[in-house]
């Protein structure tokens, strides 16, 4: 979710651009030998990479 908080933070009816981005699924083979902390780090890295891409476009 990107910029979705702005909808609730503003007290007006003006348009706010926000979005939801679905990342590619993580195949089982990629995480089968990971523990939960490693999987969480993998997911966090993927989300941060996407957020960085969005910031570069803006």
N, C-alpha and C positions, 0 to 999 in steps of 0.2 A: 504494500500500500504506500502510495507516494502522495504527500501533501493532503491527505484526508483529514488531518486535524484542523486544517484551515476552514473547513466547512463549519465546524462547531465554534471556532475561535472568533469568527466575525459575526457581528450583529447586524447583518444587512442581507439583502436579497441579491446582491451582485454575484455574478458568475465566478466560480472558483474552479480552477483546473486541478483535478486530482486523478489518480489512476491506480489500478491494480495490475501488477505484472506477474504472470505465472511463469515461473522458471521451469527449465526442463527437469524431468524426473531424474532422480539418482538411481541408477541401476543397482540391483542387489549385489552384483559382483564387486561394485565399487565400495560398498560399506559392510559387506558380510563379515570381515575380520576386524571391524572397528568396535570400540566400546562406545557408550553413549556420549561421553565427553568428546571423543574424536568426531562422531557424527554431528554433534552440535557445532563444533568448530568448522566442519565442512559446510554445513548449512549457513552459518554466519558469514563465512568467506564468500559464498555464492551470492548471498544477499548484498553484502558490502560491494562486491564487484558490480552488480547491477545498479546500485545506488550511485556509484562513482560514474558509471556510464551516463546515467540520467543527469548528473550534475555537469558533466562535460558538454552535454547538448544544450544546456540552458545558457 
